[in-house]
Amino acid sequence: MNQNINIEVLEEILDISGERFMLSVMITDVQGELVLPIKGENQLCITLLHQQHDSLLTVMKKTLNEAKNINNPLVYEIWPGIHTIIAPVTSGESTYFLWAGLMIEEETKHLVKNQLESNYPNVNGWERVLDETPILTVANKREWVSWVNKLIKLSAAYSEKESEYRSHQIYSELLAEAFQNSEIETGSLLKKFLDKRNDLDFMGLAERRDDETYSITHIAGETAQQLINAEFSEGEGFLGRVLITGNNEYWENIKNDPRSYFFNKYQFHPASFYCFPITKHDGSLALFFGGNMTRNTFSAELEYAKTLAIILEKSLLTGNLTDENTQQHQRLSSLVEICKMMVTRPEYKRIIYILVDISLSLVEGPFSCMVLKDSASGKMKLVSRGAHNENMGGYAQDVINRYYNNAQKVSTNVELKNSSDETSWEHPVIECPLFYKDDLLGVLCVGTNSMAQTRLNDDMKFLQTLSIIGGVSLQLAQNQDSGKENKQIHSLYQATGQFDIEAFVKAKKASQLAGEFTAKLGLSSWNVDELINSCLLYNYDPAFIRELIPDNRVASIVEDANDLMEGKSADQWDEVSLESQSLALILTYLKYNNLETIKSLTTKPSEIITKFIAFIHDGQLIEEEVPSIAKLQSKGKIESIEQTIKELKISPREQEVLDLVIQGLNNREIGEKLYISGHTVKNHVTRIFQKLDVSDRAHAISKVYRLRYEQSHSS
């Protein structure tokens, strides 16, 4: 019998069932030492257990020493004429013995009495004790052995269920910890995994370092700390094998396995080892591994490890998504802030400076620069932040040749430019041409250290949006003296053509329809202009429009029209403005080209719908605009903002840190510049954010520029 039981569970069962057969029950280890106190009221057992010499416990130890190969429950004659049941049980990797007794045979009862009186003369009443002792018969023997077997099986089944329940509790706790606390570090999570079970000695996580190399990034377990940062490649050792197969693997009795050489290099000698691949958010593989230092084989801990692999995979995914959402929120907040600053107060030099610094801060690359042409002198200008080395000029010339001196049409798309032999440029660069219509206003070039495709894609999408807004804003800055608000609206409309040509064409058609239809409604020229502008910006979020043009009705008109088209205000059709009703009719008609759909916009008769249907039946004019080619116009070099930093109410050291933040340096690089620790830099940055009342670097940079602008225009 090899039943895994829980000793405490068995004790509970013995408490309940021990009295039934008038037997006392004990559990000892393999040396005969009591593990649990005696259960039951068998007087012969209790009396012999308390004797000073030749006690029952002493005889039990001798028995175990003589009978070493007890594999099944049996009735054993522990003294002449006195019997007990011995049954081996296991708990985990430990072996114990269950003793149930004592009993005598009817035929030898008088001989046992004489023997006990001779061996233990100080004890009175042996005859009474023996009268109360169970009699061993063939039937009783069969029943008692069967009872012991059932006890062990019952306790084993109970232990298994209890272990399963505890495992579920552990999994639930770990799942809750992993998903509720998205900021928990992977190393801390692995330590929690290890602390929950004592059948594994170490756990770790290996992740991709570059195209050819993986490294162990996290480790839990005192015996395995030397493995941190250990590197390996595909096919190398146990870990490298899993990278190739992509399958869950485990190995037992591996101390002499040649594949253990990778571990042995680090003075690490596991006896058993498992490794499960998990998929990260960016699609790359990571390896969750663990094992034992002394136990050569696995049992239930493998299933536990598989469940932990799933939990860890989901935790990594949740953490990555949280980080991504936080980053997207920061980027969107920065874009809104940039739009507000660049559009409401357009200033050419200031816009260039903002584009360079914000792109450097959010991409977290080594440098950012703007290459542009001075329209007055005809000379090319370079404005840069970050790691300005000897190769910068060569790279800038390469940009000029490809964008300005190229006879072929230049692409408006953001592109990733890798280093070339001609320029000896060491970093990949995201290049963002800034256009207004067909005019190239400049090229924003942002170096990147990231090799992860997902991060590159996100950075390029962000910079694409930034370049569109930047191009429009630069053009606005050049034409800020004429029709500022209409220029904003027209520029936003033109920006639509850069990323959504279908919406651009639809907006143009809508504005033409609006101009013709409103002539039949008798609206004032002011209301007509607001409707036409609403048509041009219909595809923008109303909140975004309201942020950029706060004193204009366009946002409200678009918002109410959207509600009408979505059926949210079908019963309140007459409660919104004629402009919103007209915009809803025009956009619905352009979308479905069906007058029946127009009628379904409201549940009540509507005069404006009747007029619109009549207008469509009568036909409308067609007007198209032929685009023209404008000259390149660029502005020159931007001014320093060091004086603005010095006037802030922050300490001299914080001024130094803020200046380096604006230059695009990260905490480690700032620490190296100022000869202070990264932790000290982090504290300085936190205090700067608090004093400037901002939440991140992008907003801090934006605020400094805004203060610089206000100072320059107030003096």
N, C-alpha and C positions, 0 to 999 in steps of 0.2 A: 504494500500500500504506500502510495506517495502523494498523499493529500496535503496541499498547502492550506494551512489554517491560521487563524488569528487566535493566539493563546488567550487573550482577554475575552474573545467571543466564546471560546470553549468553556471558560470559567463561568460565564453567565448560564450556559446550558447545563453545566454540572450542578450549579446551585438549584436548578429547577428539578432535575431528574435523578440526582444522586440518592435521594431517600427511598426511591421506589424498591430497590432490591436489598436494602439494609447493608449496602456496601459503602465503604469510604473510598474516595477518589483523590489521587494526587498526581501532579505533573512535575517531573524532574528533567534536568538536562542530561546529557550523555554521561556525565560524571556521577549522577545520582543526587545532585543538589536540588532541593526543592525550588521550583519556579513559582508555583502557586501554593497557598496554604491548603491543608487537607479539607476536603468537603465530605459530609456525611457523618453518621453516628455509629459506625461499626466499632463496638467496644473492644474487640480483640485487637483491631488495628490501632486504635487510639492508645490502648494500654501498652502495647509493645513499642509504639513510637516514642513513648516517654521514659523508657528504661535507660538507666545510666550505662549499662554495658550490654553489648549485643542487641542494640535497639533495632527496630524495624528499618530505620534509614541506613544503618551500617550494613545490614544484610542486603538491602536493595543495591547499595553500591557494589558489594561483592558480586551480586548477581549480574549486574551490567558488565562487570569486568570479566566474568566467566562466559556469559552468553552475549557475545558481541554481534552476532548475526541474526538479530531478531528483526524480521521483515514484515511480519503479519501479527495480528492479535493472537495470543496464546495463553493457556492456563498453565501457570508455572508453580511447582512445589517449592516455595521459598524457604520453608522449614519442614522437617519431616511431619507429614500429615496436615500441614497448613498451606493453603494455595492462594494465589493472586493472579489477576489477569494483567498482562503486560502488552501494551500496544504502542508501536512507534508512530509519531506524527511529525510533520515538518511545518515550519512557519518561515516563509522566505527561504533563506539558505541554511537555516538552523534546524537541527533535529532534536526532538524531545521524546519523552516516554510518558504515557498515561498508565497509571497503576490503579486497579480496582480490586478491592478485597476487604477483609480476608474471609475465606470460607474453609470448612473442614469436611471430612467424610464421616458419615455416621459410624462406620465400622471401626474407625481408629480414634474415636472421640476420647475414650478413656486413656489411650496411650498418649495422646496429645496433652491431656490434663496432667498425667504423671510427669511428663517431660517439662511442662511449664512450671509446675511446683518445684521441680528439682533445679531448674535453671534460674528461677526468679522466686526464691523462698520468701522474700519480703512482701510479695503481693498476695493479698487475700482475695478469696472469692473467684478463683479461676473456674470453678464449676458453673457459677452463675453467668460468667462471661461467655463460656462455651455454649451454654444453653441458648444464648441470644445470637450466636454466630450462625450465619446461613450455612445450610448443608449442601455440599457439592454432589449433585447427581448428574447423570448424562443429560437429562432434560434441562436442568438448571445451567449446566455448562454451555449447552448450545444457545440458550436464551441470553445468557450474560455476554457471551462473545458477540452474538448478533447485536446486542444493545450497544456494546462498545464501538462496533463497526458503524452503527447508525449515528452514534454521537459524533464520531470523527467526520463522517460524510456530511452530517447536518451542519456542523461548525464550519466545514470547508465551504459548503454552499453559501452559508451566511457570510463568511469572510469574503467570498468572491463578490457577492452582491454589495457588501459594504465597501469593498475596494473599488468596485465600479461606481458606486455612489460618490465616494470620495474623489475619484478621478473626474467625474462630471462636475463636482463642486470646484475642483481645481481649474478645469477648463473654463467654467463659467466665470470664475474670478479673473482668470487671465484674459479672457475675451473682453470682459468689462473694462479691465485695466488698459488693454490695448486700444479699444475703440473710444472709450470715454476720455482718455488722456492722450490726445493726438500729439502732445509735445514730449511724451516720454521717449527717452533716448533708447536706441536699440540695445546698447550695452546694459542698461538698467533692466530692460525687458528680459534679456537673456538671464541675468542674475536672478530675476524673479522666477523664471522657468526652473532654474536649477535649485532654488531654495524650496520649491514645492515638492520635490522628490529627492530621495536619498539613494536612488539606484542608478544615477548617472554622475560622473565625476567632473565632466567638463562639457561645455557647449560653445559654439562659435559661429561666426558668419564671415564668409569670404565674398568679395565683390570685385567687379572688373576695375582694373586700374587704367589700362589702355587696351589697344587692339589685340595685344599678344599676351598680356600679363594680368593675373588676378592676385589679390593680396588678402590676407586675413585682417579684417577691419575691426572686428569685435570679438572678445573672448570672455567667457565666464568660467570660473573654477581656478582655485589657487595653483593647481598642478599644471596649468596650461598657459600661464601668462607670457611665457617666452615665445609663444607663437604669434603674438601681435605684430602685424606688418610683414609677416613672412610671405614671400612671393612664390608663385608657381605658374605654370603654363598648362595648356590643354594636354592631357595625356600623362602628366607628371604625377606619379603616386596615386593614392586613392582619390584625392580631390580632383586631380586632372582627369581621371577616368570618367567621373560623373559628368564633367563638362562635355565629354564626347558622347556618352550614351544618353544623357538627359534623363536617366532613370534613377529611382530610389535604390540605393545600394547599402549593404552592411557587410562587415567582415568580422569574423571571430578568430580568437587565438592567433593574433597577428604579430606578436613580438618578434618572431623570426621571419616574418614575411619580407621579401626584398623591397616591396613597395613602401615599407615603413621607413625607408632611408630618408625620405623628405622630412619626417618627424624627428628622426634620430639626429639630424644635423643641428637641431635646436634642443638637444638633450631632453627629448620628449618621447616616452616609450609606452604608448597605450596598449592595452591587452585586447580590446574590442573597439570597433569604430563604425559609425553610420554616417551617411551623407545623403541629404535630400535636396534636389534643385528646387528653387522657387523663382517665380517670375516677378521682376520689378515693374514699376509703373512705366518706365521707358522701353520695356520689352527685353532688356538684358537679363541674363541669368545671374542669380546669387546662389550660394551654397550654404545651407544650414547643416551643421555637423555636430557630432558629440560622441561620447563613449565612456568607457571605463578604463581605469588604470590597472586594476587587479583582476576583475572578473572577465573571464575569457569568452563568455557567452551572453547572449541577450535573452530576455523572456518578454514580460509584459511591457518593459520600458520602450520597446520599439514602437508599439502602437501609440504610446504616450508621445514619443518624439515625432511621429507622423502628424499627430494632431497639433503639436506645437509648431511644426513647419507651416501648417495652414494658418494658424493664428499669427505667426510672424509675417507671413506673406501679406495677409490682410492688414496687419498693423503698418507695414512698410507702405502699402498702397494708400491707406488712410492718411499717414503722415505726409506722403508726397502730394496727395490731393490737397491737403490742408495748406502745405507750403505753396503749392501752385495757386490756390485761391487767394492766399495772402499776397503773393507776388502780383497776381492779376489786379487785385484791389489797389495795391500801391501804384501800379502802372496806370490804371484808369484814373485814380485820384491825381496822379502827376499830369496826365494828359488834360484833365479838366482845368487844373491849375495853370498849366502852360497856355491852354486856349484862352482862359480868362485874361492872363497877363499879356499875351502876344496880340490878342485881337482887340481888347479894350484900350490898350495903350501901345499901339504898334510903334516900335523904334528899331530901325534896321540893325544897328550894332548889337543892341540888347538881345534881339531875337536870335542872332547867330550865336552869341555867348550862351544863351539858355539851351539851344539845341545841342551844342557841344557838351555842356556840363551835365545836362539831364541824361543824355544818351550814355555818357561815361559812367554815371552813377548807377543807372538801372541795369546796364549790361554787365557792369563790374569787370570790364576788360582793362588792358594795359594803357590804352590811350583812346582819344576821340579827336577828330579834326574836321574842319570845313575847308574845302578847296573851292575858291570862287574867283570871279573875274571882276576887277575894278572897272566899271564902265567909263570912268573919267580918264584914267591913265592907260587903260587897256592891259595893265599888268595883272598877273595871277597872284592871288593872296592865299596864305595858309594860316588858319587860326587853329591852334591845337591845345590840348590839355593831356597830362599824363606823362608816360615814358617817352620823352622826346630824345631820340638818339640819332646817331649819324645817318641812319637809313631813312629818316623821315623825309628829307628833301628828295631822295630818289623815288620814294613811293609817291610823293605828291606829283612829281613829274610824270610818273606812270599814269596817274589818274587824269592829269591834264591831257596826255596823249590819247587816252582811250575815250574820254568824254567830250573834250573841247576841240581836239585836232583831228577827230575821226570824221571822215566824209560821210560815213554811213549813219543812218538814223540811230540815235542812242535810245536804249531801252529805258522805260520808266520804272521797271521793277527793281526791287531791292535784291542784291546779289551777294553771294559769299565769294570773296577773292582769296585764294590761298597764296602762300608765299611763293615768289618766283626767283629764278636764278638771276634775272636781270636786275632786280631791285634788292636782292638779298634780304627781303623782309621776313622776319621770323614768326609773325603772328598771322593767323587768318583774320581777314577784315570783312565786316559787313558794310557794303557800299550802298548808299541811299541817295539817288539823284533827286533833287528838289526842283519840281517843275511847276510852272503856272501856264496852263494851256500848253503851247509848244516851246515855251521859253525855259531853258535850263538856267536856274538861278544859283545853283551850287551843288556840291556833292558832299554829303555828310558821311564820313568814314569812321567806323567804330571797330577798334580791335577787340578780339574776343579770345579768352583762354579756354572756353568750353568746347569739348569735343563730343558732348552728348547731343544726338540729333534732335531730341525733343526740345532741349533747352535752346539750341540754335534756331529751330523753327519758331519757337515762342519769341525769341529776341528779334528775329527778322520780321515777324508780323507786327510787333510793337513799333519797330523802326519804320516799317512801311507806313503805318498810321501817322507816326511822328513826322515823317518826311512830307506827307500830304498836307498836314496842318502847317508844317514849317514853310512849304512852298507858297501856300495861300497867304500865310502871315507875312512873309517877306514881300510879296506883291502888295499886300495891304499897306505895309509900311512905306512902300514907294509911292503909294497913291492916297495917303491918309487925309489929304486936304480936300478931297472931292467926294462928296456923298458917302461919308464913313459907314453909316448903317447899311445902305444899299450895297456898298462894296462888300461888307461882311456877308450879307445874304448871297450875293452873286458869287463870291469866292467859295462859300460853302457848297453852293450848287455846282460850281466848276469842280470842286474836290470830289463830288460824287462821280464825275466822269472818270476819275482816276482809278476807282476801285469797284464801281458797279455801273457799267455802261447801260444796262437795261433800265435801271432806276433813273439814270441821267436822261435817257430818251423819253421815258414816261413823264418825268417832271417837265420837260420842255413841251410836250404835247398838252399836258394839263394846264400849263400857264397860257398857252395859245387859246385853248377852249375857254378858260376863265375870262380872258380879255374880251372874247367875242360874246360870251353868254351874259356877262355882267352889263353889257350895253342894253340888254332887254330888261334888266332888273331895276334900272334907274339908280344904281349905287353911286355914291360920291367917288371922285377920283382917289381920295384917301383910302376908302374901303376897297376899291378895285385893286390898288397897289398892294394892300395887305393880303388880299386873296391870291393875287399872282405870286407874291413872295411865299405864301403858304404852300402853293403848288410846287415851287422850286425846292422847298425844304421838307416836303411831305415825308420823305423816307428817313429823316433824322428823328431821334427820340425827343419828344417835347421838353423833357427835363434838360437835355443837352442844349437845345435852342434857348431855353429860358436862362441858362447859365451864361451863354455868350451874348444874348441880346435881351437883357432883362426888362427894358422899357418898350417892348414891342409886343403886339397882340398875336404875332405869328405862332408862338408856342401854344397859346390857348386855342387858336383856330384849328391847328393840327390835332391837338389833344381831343377836342370835342368831335371833330370829324372822324377820328379813329373810333371813338365810342359809338358813334352812329353806325359806322360800317360793321362793327362787331356786334351790333344789336343791343348794346348796353343801355342806349337811350332811345330806343324805338318808340316808347310811349311818351317821351318828352321832346319829340322832334321840334316842335314849335318853340321850345324854351331855350334853344341855342341860337347863335347868331346866323344871319343869312350867309355870311362868309363860310361858316362851318358846314352848313347845309349844302352850299354850292360845292365846296371841296369834296364832301362825301359823295355827291352825285357824280362829279367829274371822275374821281378816282375809281369808283365802282364801275362806271361805264367803260373806262379804259381797261379795267381788269377783265370784265366779262363780255364787253361788247354786246350787251343784251339789255334791252329796255325793260323786260319783265323783271329782271333782277333789281332794277332801279325802283320799281313799284313796291318791292318787298322791304324797303328800308324803313318804312313806317307803317303803323297800323291805322293811321288816320288819313283822311283826304288832305293833300298838300298842294297849294297853288304853285309852289316853286318846282315841284316834281312835274306838274302839268306843263309849265313853261319850258322846263329842260327837255322834256320829251318832244315838244313842238320844235324846239331849237334844233335838236338832232335831226328830226325829219326834214327841216328846211335846209340842212347842210351847213357846213362851216368853211371858213377860209382856211387855206393851207399856207403857212409861212415857215421858211427855213432860213437859217443864218449860215453864211459862208464864212468859215474861220479864216483869219489872217495870221501871218507870221510876224511876231514882234521881235524886237532886238533883245539880246541878252543885257540885263541890267544887274549889276552887282554893287555892293558897297564894300567899304574897306575894313580896316582893322578895328578891333574893339578895345575898350579901355579897361584898365585894371579896376578891381573893386576892393583892393586891400584897404583903402581909406575908409570905406563903408564898414568893413569888419572891425577896424580899430575903434569906430564910434559906437559899436554895440556895447551893451552893459554886461560884458563877460570878461573874465580874467585874461591877462596876457597869454597864459598858456592855452586857454580855451580859444583865443583868437588864432594862435598858431595851428591848433588842431582843426578849427573850422576852415581855415585857408587851405589846408591839405585835403580836407573832405571835398571842398569845391573843386580842387584839382583832380579829384577822382581816385585818390589813394584809399586803400582799405585799411582796417585797423592795424594789421601786421606791418604794412608799409609805413603807416604814420609812426608806429612805435620805433621802427628802424631809423626813420628820419630824425625823431626827437630824442632817441636813446631812452625810451621808456617802455614798459611792458604793454602787451596787448590788452591786459585787464585794465590798466590805468587809462589807456586810450578809450576803452569802452565806457569807463566812468565819465571821462571828459565829454564824450559824445552825448551820453545820456543827459548830463547837466546842460549842455548846449541846447538840446531839443526842448528841455523844460523851460529854459530862459527865453527861447524864441517862440515857445508855444506851438511847436510842430511835432509831427509824429514820426517822420523819417527823413532820410537824407535829401530826397527829391524836394520835399516841402521846405527844408532848411535852405537849400540852394535857391529855390524860387523866392523865398522871403528876402534873402539878401539882395537879389536882383531888384525886387520891388522897392526895397528901401533905397537902393542906389539910384533907381529911376526917380523916385520922389525927391531925393536930395538934389539931383542934378536939375530938376525942373522948378524947384522952389528957390534956388539960389539966383 
